[in-house]
Amino acid sequence: MVEPVNVAIIYYSSTGTVHTLAQAAVEGAEKAGAHVRLRKVAETAPPEAVNARPEWAQHLADTAEVAEAGHDDLEWADAVLFGTPTRFGNPASQLRAFIDTTGPLWFQGKLADKVYSAFTASNTAHGGQESTLLALANTFYHWGGIIVPPGYTDPIQFQSGNPYGTSHVTADGPPGEVALQAARHQARRVVDTTASLKAARTA
């Protein structure tokens, strides 16, 4: 009997879009039978920057109860989905700041052989979504991770259109059903792939 898959969904969100995608990923992973930890990374922006945008300050308050990601979450996980807004075609510095603390885990080989995937949002269409997801994949290569993208493995992918990972254009409003379904599918695919790997390793 193979143990259920442990999935950590680690994200940064300033105004709530990526948080909404992360919640959909949680739904998809849980429905696929995984144990899930939803974790945000620490906000590193100065309070004056946050408070200058009411929706940013509001989201920070609304998600105060979401636990912050730690190294133990990465160690515990069989698979990790990272979520981030795109910042000039790259992951947000808040997420990078967390990733940049993982050297000791990497050095001990504790990040290798896990499954990794990522999702994102940008303000405009094509606004760095693919490059942000590809930039995160660079880290997964260094970790010796197994990268599982959604590809075009479900009809929803032909509607969402991004084979690298779920993405959303925030100028269109909050994530709609297509983006949420894509996030659920991506998480399910990660769980199913990880479960197959886990079963093969225990066989």
C-alpha positions as CSV (number, residue, x, y, z in Angstrom):
1,M,0.0,0.0,0.0
2,V,1.6,3.3,-1.1
3,E,1.2,6.2,1.2
4,P,-0.8,9.2,-0.1
5,V,1.2,11.9,-2.0
6,N,2.3,14.9,0.1
7,V,1.9,18.1,-1.9
8,A,3.1,21.6,-0.8
9,I,1.6,24.5,-2.7
10,I,3.9,27.5,-2.0
11,Y,2.9,30.8,-3.4
12,Y,3.3,34.6,-3.3
13,S,0.3,36.8,-4.0
14,S,0.1,40.6,-3.6
15,T,-3.6,41.3,-4.4
16,G,-5.1,37.8,-4.4
17,T,-5.0,36.5,-7.9
18,V,-2.2,33.9,-7.4
19,H,-3.8,33.0,-4.0
20,T,-7.0,32.2,-5.9
21,L,-5.1,29.9,-8.3
22,A,-3.4,28.3,-5.4
23,Q,-6.7,27.5,-3.7
24,A,-7.9,25.9,-7.0
25,A,-4.7,23.8,-7.0
26,V,-5.4,22.7,-3.5
27,E,-8.9,21.5,-4.6
28,G,-7.4,19.6,-7.5
29,A,-4.7,18.0,-5.4
30,E,-7.1,17.0,-2.6
31,K,-9.6,15.6,-5.1
32,A,-6.7,13.4,-6.5
33,G,-6.2,12.0,-2.9
34,A,-3.2,14.0,-1.8
35,H,-2.3,15.5,1.6
36,V,-1.9,19.2,0.9
37,R,-0.2,22.1,2.7
38,L,-1.0,25.6,1.4
39,R,1.8,28.0,2.3
40,K,2.5,31.6,1.5
41,V,6.0,33.1,1.5
42,A,6.8,36.1,3.7
43,E,6.0,39.6,2.5
44,T,9.2,41.4,2.1
45,A,7.9,44.7,0.6
46,P,8.1,47.7,2.9
47,P,4.8,48.6,4.6
48,E,4.6,52.0,2.8
49,A,4.6,50.2,-0.5
50,V,1.9,47.8,0.6
51,N,-0.2,50.5,2.2
52,A,0.0,52.6,-1.0
53,R,-2.3,50.1,-2.6
54,P,-5.4,49.3,-0.6
55,E,-6.1,46.0,-2.4
56,W,-2.5,44.8,-1.5
57,A,-3.0,45.8,2.2
58,Q,-6.4,44.2,2.2
59,H,-5.1,40.9,0.8
60,L,-2.3,40.8,3.3
61,A,-4.9,41.1,6.1
62,D,-7.3,38.6,4.5
63,T,-4.6,35.9,4.4
64,A,-3.1,36.5,7.8
65,E,-4.1,33.0,8.9
66,V,-2.3,31.2,6.0
67,A,0.9,29.7,7.4
68,E,4.3,30.8,6.0
69,A,6.4,28.4,4.0
70,G,9.3,26.8,5.8
71,H,12.0,24.3,4.9
72,D,10.1,21.6,6.7
73,D,7.3,22.0,4.1
74,L,9.8,21.2,1.3
75,E,11.2,18.2,3.1
76,W,7.7,16.8,3.8
77,A,6.5,17.2,0.3
78,D,6.7,14.6,-2.5
79,A,5.7,17.3,-4.9
80,V,5.7,21.1,-4.8
81,L,3.7,23.6,-6.9
82,F,5.0,27.1,-6.8
83,G,2.8,30.1,-7.6
84,T,4.0,33.6,-8.3
85,P,2.9,36.8,-10.1
86,T,5.3,37.7,-12.9
87,R,7.6,40.6,-12.3
88,F,9.3,41.8,-15.5
89,G,9.2,38.3,-16.8
90,N,10.6,36.7,-13.6
91,P,9.2,35.3,-10.4
92,A,8.4,37.8,-7.7
93,S,11.3,38.7,-5.4
94,Q,9.3,37.5,-2.4
95,L,9.2,33.9,-3.8
96,R,12.8,34.1,-4.9
97,A,13.8,35.2,-1.4
98,F,12.3,32.0,0.0
99,I,13.9,29.8,-2.7
100,D,17.2,31.5,-2.1
101,T,17.2,30.2,1.5
102,T,17.0,26.5,0.4
103,G,20.8,26.0,-0.2
104,P,21.3,23.8,2.8
105,L,18.4,21.5,1.8
106,W,19.8,21.4,-1.8
107,F,23.3,20.6,-0.5
108,Q,22.0,17.6,1.4
109,G,20.1,16.3,-1.7
110,K,16.8,16.8,0.1
111,L,15.2,18.6,-2.9
112,A,16.2,16.1,-5.5
113,D,13.7,13.6,-7.1
114,K,10.6,15.5,-6.0
115,V,8.0,16.6,-8.6
116,Y,7.8,20.3,-9.3
117,S,5.4,22.5,-11.2
118,A,4.4,26.2,-11.3
119,F,1.7,28.7,-12.0
120,T,1.5,32.4,-12.5
121,A,-0.4,35.6,-13.3
122,S,0.5,38.8,-15.1
123,N,-1.3,42.2,-15.5
124,T,-1.4,42.0,-19.3
125,A,-1.7,39.2,-21.9
126,H,1.7,37.6,-22.6
127,G,3.2,39.8,-19.9
128,G,6.0,37.5,-19.0
129,Q,3.9,34.4,-18.0
130,E,5.9,31.8,-19.9
131,S,9.3,33.3,-19.1
132,T,8.4,33.4,-15.4
133,L,7.5,29.7,-15.4
134,L,10.6,28.8,-17.4
135,A,12.7,30.9,-14.9
136,L,11.3,28.8,-12.0
137,A,12.2,25.7,-13.9
138,N,15.8,26.7,-13.9
139,T,15.7,26.3,-10.1
140,F,14.1,22.9,-10.4
141,Y,16.9,21.7,-12.7
142,H,19.5,22.7,-10.1
143,W,17.5,20.8,-7.5
144,G,17.4,17.6,-9.5
145,G,13.7,17.8,-9.6
146,I,11.2,16.1,-11.9
147,I,9.3,18.9,-13.8
148,V,5.7,18.1,-14.6
149,P,4.0,20.7,-16.8
150,P,0.3,20.5,-17.7
151,G,1.1,20.4,-21.4
152,Y,-2.0,19.7,-23.5
153,T,-3.1,16.7,-21.4
154,D,-6.7,17.8,-20.8
155,P,-9.3,19.6,-22.9
156,I,-9.2,22.6,-20.6
157,Q,-5.6,23.2,-21.7
158,F,-6.8,24.1,-25.2
159,Q,-8.9,26.8,-23.6
160,S,-6.3,28.1,-21.2
161,G,-3.6,27.8,-23.8
162,N,-0.5,27.6,-21.6
163,P,1.4,24.2,-21.6
164,Y,4.0,25.5,-19.1
165,G,1.7,26.1,-16.2
166,T,-1.6,27.7,-15.3
167,S,-1.6,31.4,-15.9
168,H,-4.1,34.3,-15.7
169,V,-4.3,37.9,-17.0
170,T,-5.3,40.0,-14.0
171,A,-6.5,42.9,-16.3
172,D,-9.4,40.5,-17.2
173,G,-10.6,40.4,-13.6
174,P,-10.3,37.6,-11.0
175,P,-9.5,34.1,-12.3
176,G,-12.5,32.6,-14.1
177,E,-13.6,29.0,-14.5
178,V,-11.1,28.2,-17.3
179,A,-8.1,29.3,-15.2
180,L,-9.4,27.6,-12.1
181,Q,-10.1,24.3,-13.9
182,A,-6.6,24.6,-15.4
183,A,-5.1,24.9,-12.0
184,R,-7.1,22.0,-10.7
185,H,-6.0,19.9,-13.6
186,Q,-2.3,20.8,-13.2
187,A,-2.4,19.8,-9.5
188,R,-4.2,16.5,-10.3
189,R,-1.6,15.7,-13.0
190,V,1.2,16.5,-10.5
191,V,-0.4,14.2,-7.9
192,D,-1.0,11.4,-10.4
193,T,2.5,11.5,-11.7
194,T,4.0,11.7,-8.2
195,A,1.8,8.7,-7.1
196,S,3.1,6.6,-10.0
197,L,6.7,7.5,-9.1
198,K,6.1,6.7,-5.5
199,A,4.5,3.4,-6.3
200,A,7.5,2.4,-8.6
201,R,10.0,3.4,-5.9
202,T,8.3,1.2,-3.3
203,A,7.8,-1.7,-5.6
